[in-house]
Amino acid sequence: MAGTTFRDDIDVDATPPTRLTNWVSDWGGIVIDGVSTVGDITIFAYRMFTWMFTRLPCRGTTMINFYQVGVLSLPVVALTGTFIGMVLAVQSHHQFHLIGLESRLGVVINTSLVRELGPVLAATMLAGRVGSAMAAVLGTMRVTEQIDALTTMGADPIHYLVVPRFMACILLIPALTIMADFMGIVGGYFYSVIILGIDHAAYLQNSRDYVSGYDLFTGIFKSIFFGGTIAIVSCYQGFNCEPGAEGVGNAATTAFVMSFVLILSIDLVLNIILDAIYYSIWTSQPSFL
Amino acid sequence: MSAETTPDADSFDTPLVDARAVSVRFETQRILHEINLSIPRGQTLAIIGESGCGKTVLMKTLVGLIRPNEGEVRFDGRDLVKMNSEQLTRTRKRFGFVFQNAALFDSMSIFDNVAFPVRQHENVAEDEIQSRVMQNLAEVGLPSEVAKKRPSELSGGMRKRVGLARALILLPELVVYDEPTTGLDPIMSDVINELILATRRRYPVTSVVVTHDMRTARKVANRVIMLYPRRRLEAGQSQVLFDGSPSGLDNADDRRVRQFVRGEAGERLDELTRQRQALMP
């Protein structure tokens, strides 16, 4: 039997809005939306971690994602890394020349690269190249009901679509970071030694003395958090995409912007924590010059 | 409706799907309000109604894709709302869902699309999967060469038939069709209608067909319900305007049902005129 019984909606006798109530209402709406989004992303990440630790992802989808995240990102990360190394040499040379310390140029270039620019650059390229694409692909799947189709066929969309992307990002971003570091160091060396004529032996000696294993570890460690953030934010945006071409476009844009802001925020927090750990272990302040 | 497709009266005793006082709202917009709907085994139910009346929402609620804000949806006596994800996954093996635009996975070949439910739920050899996929594609009238293609290489009608083959590969007890003939030419629409009937002849499946194609509703269904948009109803009015056999549609008591069946704009023309006048300077 089909039928329905109506219950009248409750009609609240509201007082007319004033400027103050409008202001409170607008800001209240923004705060509630913000808290709600953070809550949604947290639940989304929790479900993703639950699946990741309880069941292996599908081999086929995992390998495709590893290829797209790792292999296809490598050339662009290498190229931008090289240019960043050279740009650092150009920017730093004049100041170092004024105080007669050109031979120490490698210290600032290489330390900046392995601690900061390499991981942030690799993460930015990943967010732009892979994160936006993830949001667009998953958004299109949402709009064309492919995600609903997965659910109706008994496949959990988070396990099937998100876990492989997350694993690809966190496992391969260290490799991309190492590539960005390496190519940046090569680019910095090339510009400093070959173009600016800085002494080859002094440049290498100083670079070796002042760039520690901890610096390299710091960069790679941070990159894992960047990769995880990119995957979760981009997949979340795709899963919550609004209908239509504009919705998919917005999801891709928001995925990149949100990832980038979070990368820099996490970078700051992790730098503070990692420096505190460093100084608590080695106590003395490191000296660059 | 032919005699061979009419379900046995005894099998109608226990409903396969039973929705009780189901209400669904998205944010502040209430789409469905306290809908009660019981679908006996073997029945083919058509849900008709104008765009935006909540047909698709009701259908997705019936298979657990949308969780109702109030009420319960029972499948074979068990409440889908109270099931955990593992139980829901097991239950969904008993559903087949044909989406409006087929919802084939772009990244996979047609073969992998149709094989997907088998690989997901059954641990069978690749040879058996191959034979089942080819048999299902043949049953919806698609040649074996189609299996290697991508969904983007097929026409709308072929994609819908692939969607049907995929939905039926596990021989589900309940098959749900979302606007199966929308966007198709009349001939292809009839092909899809015939395939729905052929499925019912093949085994005693229960079907829910959401459509605004009256030809489909009359041809495939042995029961029709008509939903009406809640925003157009007055307080106390039922959202279900009609519940009966397709033959009763033309002589329905409710004027809105007769208008819908005949495709008449009715008072909507007056509304349009009023809106135009209100907007004109």
Interface residues (C-beta under 8 A of the other chain):
Chain A: M1 A2 G3 T4 T5 F6 R7 D8 D9 I64 T140 M141 T144 E145 Q146 D148 A149 T151 T152 M153 G154 A155 D156
Chain B: R30 H33 E34 I35 N36 L37 S38 K60 V63 L65 S85 T89 R90 R92 K93 F95 F97 F99 Q100 N101 A103 L104 F105 D106 S107 F116 P117 Q120 H121 R166 I225 L233 A235 G236 Q237 S238 Q239 V240 D243
